[in-house]
Every structure is written in C-alpha cells, then in structure tokens.
Amino acid sequence: MRTLYLDTEFTRLDLDRRLISLALVEPSGAEFYVELLDGWTLADCSEFVVDIVLPQLDKPRHGHSRAAAGTALRTFLAGLGELEIVSDALAWDWPLLLELLGRPGLPPTTLGCREQSDLLDDLEPAEIPHHALLDARLMARAG
C-alpha cells in the first residue's frame, strides 16, 4: 500500500474556508499539486494568507479551474493502486480534498486516511513554508 501526504492552503482558518492549493506527495516521488483559479477571492483571505501564502503561488504554472483540478486529482489517485492518505491537520485538509474530488469521490483503492500531527515537529514555526507542495514534501520526508 502506498502512503500519500496531504497538505492544503486555504483562505482562512475558520469553517468557511475556501481551498487555494492542494498537494499530495508520496515518499518515493509521486506528486500531485494544483492551485485553484476559482472558488475563492482575495476578499475571502486572512491577512496571513495574503502576506504569506499568496505570494508563493505560481498560477501560470500550476493554476487550474476547480473542475479541471478535480478531474486531474481523480485521475492521479486512480492510477496509484491501494493507498492511504496522511495529513498533519486532517480535520482541515480532508474535507477540502473531498470537496475538490466531488462526485464520484475517492477511488475505491483509497483504503483510509489518518492524522499524524507530529510530522513537522522538528521545524520551528518560521521554517514551515506554508506552501502546500513544500509542506507535503517535508511531511513525506519526516513520515
């Protein structure tokens, strides 16, 4: 079974958050990363997100509509066989992953998910990039 490490960036740390970017990284190298071009606005974003997260985005390279991103995510997951998804903040990241997938949802080869909250404990808060792909890569190395 493969393990994928999930991280997301979103508009604000509350229940009305909107997905901005999502990454899944396997320690052996498989990666999925997308930045959403729709479904959120600058007005939705906290000051932290405006100052730290948004300047790191590369929309010309990684930007996709929600619909295209969902299709690409389903294709990526379906091609991996049996897998488990791990996150350091599952309560925040998991609902956003499922929302992006839409129907029909996760492929049947996704056997589960779990939270491993200590993945980035060796880093100082200032050392965490707050970039979904970079954070997921750090978690994959630590896991």
Phi and psi restraints in degrees (value plus and minus 20) as a CYANA .aco file:
   2 ARG   PHI    -110.3   -70.3
   2 ARG   PSI     131.8   171.8
   3 THR   PHI    -137.6   -97.6
   3 THR   PSI     108.5   148.5
   4 LEU   PHI    -134.3   -94.3
   4 LEU   PSI     116.5   156.5
   5 TYR   PHI    -120.2   -80.2
   5 TYR   PSI     106.5   146.5
   6 LEU   PHI    -126.1   -86.1
   6 LEU   PSI     114.5   154.5
   7 ASP   PHI    -163.5  -123.5
   7 ASP   PSI     129.0   169.0
   8 THR   PHI    -152.8  -112.8
   8 THR   PSI     139.8   179.8
   9 GLU   PHI    -142.2  -102.2
   9 GLU   PSI     120.9   160.9
  10 PHE   PHI    -164.9  -124.9
  10 PHE   PSI     151.9   191.9
  11 THR   PHI     -87.0   -47.0
  11 THR   PSI     -57.0   -17.0
  12 ARG   PHI    -182.8  -142.8
  12 ARG   PSI     137.8   177.8
  13 LEU   PHI    -106.9   -66.9
  13 LEU   PSI      49.4    89.4
  14 ASP   PHI    -173.1  -133.1
  14 ASP   PSI     153.4   193.4
  15 LEU   PHI     -88.3   -48.3
  15 LEU   PSI     -36.3     3.7
  16 ASP   PHI    -113.4   -73.4
  16 ASP   PSI       5.2    45.2
  17 ARG   PHI     -87.3   -47.3
  17 ARG   PSI     136.1   176.1
  18 ARG   PHI    -145.1  -105.1
  18 ARG   PSI     117.2   157.2
  19 LEU   PHI     -88.2   -48.2
  19 LEU   PSI     113.0   153.0
  20 ILE   PHI    -127.4   -87.4
  20 ILE   PSI     -68.3   -28.3
  21 SER   PHI    -167.8  -127.8
  21 SER   PSI     136.3   176.3
  22 LEU   PHI    -165.2  -125.2
  22 LEU   PSI     118.3   158.3
  23 ALA   PHI    -155.2  -115.2
  23 ALA   PSI     124.6   164.6
  24 LEU   PHI    -149.6  -109.6
  24 LEU   PSI     108.0   148.0
  25 VAL   PHI    -152.0  -112.0
  25 VAL   PSI     112.2   152.2
  26 GLU   PHI    -119.7   -79.7
  26 GLU   PSI     117.8   157.8
  27 PRO   PHI     -73.6   -33.6
  27 PRO   PSI     -51.2   -11.2
  28 SER   PHI    -100.2   -60.2
  28 SER   PSI     -24.6    15.4
  29 GLY   PHI     108.1   148.1
  29 GLY   PSI     -42.4    -2.4
  30 ALA   PHI     -84.9   -44.9
  30 ALA   PSI     114.7   154.7
  31 GLU   PHI    -159.5  -119.5
  31 GLU   PSI     126.3   166.3
  32 PHE   PHI    -150.9  -110.9
  32 PHE   PSI     109.7   149.7
  33 TYR   PHI    -165.3  -125.3
  33 TYR   PSI     116.3   156.3
  34 VAL   PHI    -167.0  -127.0
  34 VAL   PSI     124.9   164.9
  35 GLU   PHI    -135.7   -95.7
  35 GLU   PSI     111.2   151.2
  36 LEU   PHI    -105.8   -65.8
  36 LEU   PSI     115.6   155.6
  37 LEU   PHI    -111.8   -71.8
  37 LEU   PSI     -34.2     5.8
  38 ASP   PHI    -159.3  -119.3
  38 ASP   PSI     150.4   190.4
  39 GLY   PHI      73.1   113.1
  39 GLY   PSI     -23.8    16.2
  40 TRP   PHI    -172.9  -132.9
  40 TRP   PSI     138.8   178.8
  41 THR   PHI    -152.8  -112.8
  41 THR   PSI     145.0   185.0
  42 LEU   PHI     -78.7   -38.7
  42 LEU   PSI     -56.7   -16.7
  43 ALA   PHI     -84.7   -44.7
  43 ALA   PSI     -41.7    -1.7
  44 ASP   PHI     -96.8   -56.8
  44 ASP   PSI     -36.0     4.0
  45 CYS   PHI    -109.0   -69.0
  45 CYS   PSI     122.8   162.8
  46 SER   PHI     -92.5   -52.5
  46 SER   PSI     145.9   185.9
  47 GLU   PHI     -80.6   -40.6
  47 GLU   PSI     -61.1   -21.1
  48 PHE   PHI     -76.9   -36.9
  48 PHE   PSI     -67.4   -27.4
  49 VAL   PHI     -83.3   -43.3
  49 VAL   PSI     -63.5   -23.5
  50 VAL   PHI     -81.3   -41.3
  50 VAL   PSI     -62.7   -22.7
  51 ASP   PHI    -100.1   -60.1
  51 ASP   PSI     -55.4   -15.4
  52 ILE   PHI    -128.8   -88.8
  52 ILE   PSI     -66.6   -26.6
  53 VAL   PHI    -102.3   -62.3
  53 VAL   PSI     -72.5   -32.5
  54 LEU   PHI     -80.6   -40.6
  54 LEU   PSI     -58.3   -18.3
  55 PRO   PHI     -83.1   -43.1
  55 PRO   PSI     -38.2     1.8
  56 GLN   PHI    -107.5   -67.5
  56 GLN   PSI     -29.9    10.1
  57 LEU   PHI     -91.5   -51.5
  57 LEU   PSI     129.0   169.0
  58 ASP   PHI    -149.5  -109.5
  58 ASP   PSI      54.1    94.1
  59 LYS   PHI     -81.5   -41.5
  59 LYS   PSI     -56.6   -16.6
  60 PRO   PHI     -79.8   -39.8
  60 PRO   PSI     -51.7   -11.7
  61 ARG   PHI    -109.1   -69.1
  61 ARG   PSI     -61.2   -21.2
  62 HIS   PHI    -136.5   -96.5
  62 HIS   PSI     -22.6    17.4
  63 GLY   PHI     -96.6   -56.6
  63 GLY   PSI     115.5   155.5
  64 HIS   PHI    -165.4  -125.4
  64 HIS   PSI     135.0   175.0
  65 SER   PHI     -85.9   -45.9
  65 SER   PSI     139.6   179.6
  66 ARG   PHI     -77.7   -37.7
  66 ARG   PSI     -62.2   -22.2
  67 ALA   PHI     -82.4   -42.4
  67 ALA   PSI     -67.7   -27.7
  68 ALA   PHI     -85.5   -45.5
  68 ALA   PSI     -59.4   -19.4
  69 ALA   PHI     -83.8   -43.8
  69 ALA   PSI     -62.7   -22.7
  70 GLY   PHI     -81.9   -41.9
  70 GLY   PSI     -62.7   -22.7
  71 THR   PHI     -83.3   -43.3
  71 THR   PSI     -66.1   -26.1
  72 ALA   PHI     -83.2   -43.2
  72 ALA   PSI     -58.5   -18.5
  73 LEU   PHI     -85.3   -45.3
  73 LEU   PSI     -65.5   -25.5
  74 ARG   PHI     -79.9   -39.9
  74 ARG   PSI     -62.5   -22.5
  75 THR   PHI     -83.5   -43.5
  75 THR   PSI     -64.5   -24.5
  76 PHE   PHI     -79.2   -39.2
  76 PHE   PSI     -71.1   -31.1
  77 LEU   PHI     -84.3   -44.3
  77 LEU   PSI     -60.8   -20.8
  78 ALA   PHI     -84.4   -44.4
  78 ALA   PSI     -47.5    -7.5
  79 GLY   PHI    -103.4   -63.4
  79 GLY   PSI     -20.4    19.6
  80 LEU   PHI    -119.8   -79.8
  80 LEU   PSI     -31.8     8.2
  81 GLY   PHI      58.8    98.8
  81 GLY   PSI    -176.2  -136.2
  82 GLU   PHI     -85.4   -45.4
  82 GLU   PSI     113.3   153.3
  83 LEU   PHI    -170.4  -130.4
  83 LEU   PSI     140.6   180.6
  84 GLU   PHI    -145.8  -105.8
  84 GLU   PSI     124.1   164.1
  85 ILE   PHI    -130.7   -90.7
  85 ILE   PSI     111.5   151.5
  86 VAL   PHI    -141.1  -101.1
  86 VAL   PSI     119.0   159.0
  87 SER   PHI    -160.4  -120.4
  87 SER   PSI     134.1   174.1
  88 ASP   PHI    -109.5   -69.5
  88 ASP   PSI     -23.9    16.1
  89 ALA   PHI    -168.0  -128.0
  89 ALA   PSI      42.3    82.3
  90 LEU   PHI     -77.7   -37.7
  90 LEU   PSI     -57.2   -17.2
  91 ALA   PHI     -82.8   -42.8
  91 ALA   PSI     -48.1    -8.1
  92 TRP   PHI    -110.5   -70.5
  92 TRP   PSI     -62.7   -22.7
  93 ASP   PHI    -101.5   -61.5
  93 ASP   PSI     -61.0   -21.0
  94 TRP   PHI     -78.9   -38.9
  94 TRP   PSI     -68.8   -28.8
  95 PRO   PHI     -80.4   -40.4
  95 PRO   PSI     -53.9   -13.9
  96 LEU   PHI     -90.6   -50.6
  96 LEU   PSI     -57.3   -17.3
  97 LEU   PHI     -81.3   -41.3
  97 LEU   PSI     -69.1   -29.1
  98 LEU   PHI     -83.0   -43.0
  98 LEU   PSI     -59.0   -19.0
  99 GLU   PHI     -83.1   -43.1
  99 GLU   PSI     -61.7   -21.7
 100 LEU   PHI     -87.0   -47.0
 100 LEU   PSI     -57.4   -17.4
 101 LEU   PHI     -84.4   -44.4
 101 LEU   PSI     -55.9   -15.9
 102 GLY   PHI      39.3    79.3
 102 GLY   PSI    -176.6  -136.6
 103 ARG   PHI    -106.0   -66.0
 103 ARG   PSI     117.2   157.2
 104 PRO   PHI    -110.8   -70.8
 104 PRO   PSI     -10.2    29.8
 105 GLY   PHI      65.4   105.4
 105 GLY   PSI    -174.0  -134.0
 106 LEU   PHI     -87.1   -47.1
 106 LEU   PSI     123.9   163.9
 107 PRO   PHI     -87.8   -47.8
 107 PRO   PSI     134.0   174.0
 108 PRO   PHI     -83.3   -43.3
 108 PRO   PSI     -33.4     6.6
 109 THR   PHI    -100.5   -60.5
 109 THR   PSI     -25.5    14.5
 110 THR   PHI    -103.7   -63.7
 110 THR   PSI      88.7   128.7
 111 LEU   PHI    -107.9   -67.9
 111 LEU   PSI     -34.0     6.0
 112 GLY   PHI     147.2   187.2
 112 GLY   PSI    -198.2  -158.2
 113 CYS   PHI    -162.9  -122.9
 113 CYS   PSI     136.8   176.8
 114 ARG   PHI    -175.1  -135.1
 114 ARG   PSI     137.8   177.8
 115 GLU   PHI    -122.2   -82.2
 115 GLU   PSI     116.3   156.3
 116 GLN   PHI    -150.6  -110.6
 116 GLN   PSI      70.1   110.1
 117 SER   PHI     -92.8   -52.8
 117 SER   PSI     -31.2     8.8
 118 ASP   PHI    -114.6   -74.6
 118 ASP   PSI      -9.0    31.0
 119 LEU   PHI     -80.3   -40.3
 119 LEU   PSI     -56.0   -16.0
 120 LEU   PHI    -130.5   -90.5
 120 LEU   PSI      -0.4    39.6
 121 ASP   PHI     -81.9   -41.9
 121 ASP   PSI     -47.1    -7.1
 122 ASP   PHI     -95.1   -55.1
 122 ASP   PSI     -28.4    11.6
 123 LEU   PHI    -120.4   -80.4
 123 LEU   PSI     126.2   166.2
 124 GLU   PHI     -93.5   -53.5
 124 GLU   PSI     130.3   170.3
 125 PRO   PHI     -72.2   -32.2
 125 PRO   PSI     -56.4   -16.4
 126 ALA   PHI     -90.4   -50.4
 126 ALA   PSI     -36.4     3.6
 127 GLU   PHI    -107.5   -67.5
 127 GLU   PSI     -31.1     8.9
 128 ILE   PHI    -101.5   -61.5
 128 ILE   PSI     101.2   141.2
 129 PRO   PHI     -85.1   -45.1
 129 PRO   PSI     -45.1    -5.1
 130 HIS   PHI      36.7    76.7
 130 HIS   PSI      24.2    64.2
 131 HIS   PHI    -150.9  -110.9
 131 HIS   PSI     102.3   142.3
 132 ALA   PHI     -72.7   -32.7
 132 ALA   PSI     -66.0   -26.0
 133 LEU   PHI     -88.6   -48.6
 133 LEU   PSI     -65.5   -25.5
 134 LEU   PHI     -84.9   -44.9
 134 LEU   PSI     -60.8   -20.8
 135 ASP   PHI     -86.0   -46.0
 135 ASP   PSI     -61.6   -21.6
 136 ALA   PHI     -85.0   -45.0
 136 ALA   PSI     -56.8   -16.8
 137 ARG   PHI     -83.9   -43.9
 137 ARG   PSI     -61.8   -21.8
 138 LEU   PHI     -81.7   -41.7
 138 LEU   PSI     -63.0   -23.0
 139 MET   PHI     -84.4   -44.4
 139 MET   PSI     -59.6   -19.6
 140 ALA   PHI     -84.2   -44.2
 140 ALA   PSI     -57.2   -17.2
 141 ARG   PHI     -90.3   -50.3
 141 ARG   PSI     -56.4   -16.4
 142 ALA   PHI     -98.1   -58.1
 142 ALA   PSI     -50.0   -10.0
